[in-house]
Amino acid sequence: MKREIAAKTFTPIYDELEDRLRLVINYQDIQNRVDFMITRSFIINLISTAQEFIEKHYGVSDFKTVPEQESKDKGTSKTDNVNLELLRTSEELLLEVNLSFDINSKHTILTLSSKNMTAKADLDGFMLTQIFQVMKSAIPYIRWGISYNF
């Protein structure tokens, strides 16, 4: 049986050892924290799909691209990085992302699923865009050999 949590915070970090993006959900709440590992191909497909979804439902056409070196300075402090490592949970490979738009509330239900966990968040267009912008800024563009404007 899958455990379901309410996603309140989203903290993406590039994991050099795994060469994957680690998306930490609720990192300060150890009882409801989950570390989703996202593969390179999955995140590239997810970003482009999310851009299309947001453009269709909210009219925002593009995510701002933050170069890798700039995002490192503004992303997390040294203390945050230590806490993220100390409180690390067992990683869950992200297998599915579902975006469901509610026409009445103009909100999107974002569902992230792995084999054992499901994290859900009810987001407006601004927050949804922010989450994907932050995820995109954590991508190591040069290391992965992709353009900032993919």
C-alpha angles and dihedrals in degrees: 000000000000119000113230124207135178109246111224104158131031121201117177119195130173109240106210094191093055094031087225138110112258112209108196114200117202093353095179094049104073093186092057101029123124129177111212115196113211122198122226095250092045094053093046091052092042094053093051092046091048091050090054092046093049093046091050097047104027105023095237107137107192144017117235110249116225114195115238097251093050094049092053092058095048102032111073134351124236089257091053091051091051091049091048090055097042094048094041114144127203108289122252118205107232107236104168141020120192124192114193119183119208108208093200099053095027087227130128125222107219112201121188116190138187130169093279107018141053123191120191133190132180106218139176120223095267095052093045090052091048092053093053093043090054092046090050092049090057092059113108095229098181095043091049092044096236133130122255087235100053 
